[in-house]
Amino acid sequence: MIRKTQRIESTSNSGNGENIAKLSNFERVLANSPAVFEAYSEYTQAIANGTIPAPLREKIALVVSELNNSEYDVSAHSQRGSRVGLSEGEITQSRLAESLDPRETDLLNFVQNTATKSGILNDKEFEAVKRFRDDNAFTIEVIALIALTIFENLLNNLAHTTLDFPLVKEIPHQR
């Protein structure tokens, strides 16, 4: 991917004063709209408090970010994934919607299909999430995480958000 000049400048006035220095470049871009910044913060906290464990949240975000060619988010979620215990191999596999665990592969394929087909799945594709975990709350939280990640990808791709994470190399897609 070729990095481009940032289109939406990072704000230095989010109403958070000195806390702005602690924000990622994505959050600095997001802070241009205090209302969206607040909503995003509450949404991410709600998902974090839900039923999806942190390593799996990062795997889901990696699938979606890879699909959307979001260099910023693939790099960010790779680093976050590493912080929550994912190996380099698991991160790479996740980007390809793959796992050594067949049930997790089913889930990551559900994520991939949902993101690429706007949620218009046949019964077999939908049942993939149920094979991983037959729980409506879990399924809805996965869908919410897909939507959140798509928002992040869109904003970072459109804004050309400057990387503040180590750049992750592109991988050849086998699908």
Secondary structure, 3 states (H helix, E strand, C coil): CCCCCCCCCCCCCCCCHHHHHHCCHHHHHHCCCHHHHHHHHHHHHHHHCCCCCHHHHHHHHHHHHHHCCCHHHHHHHHHHHHHCCCCHHHHHHHHCCCCCCHHHHHHHHHHHHHHHCCCCCCHHHHHHHHHHCCCHHHHHHHHHHHHHHHHHHHHHHHHCCCCCCCCCCCCCCCC
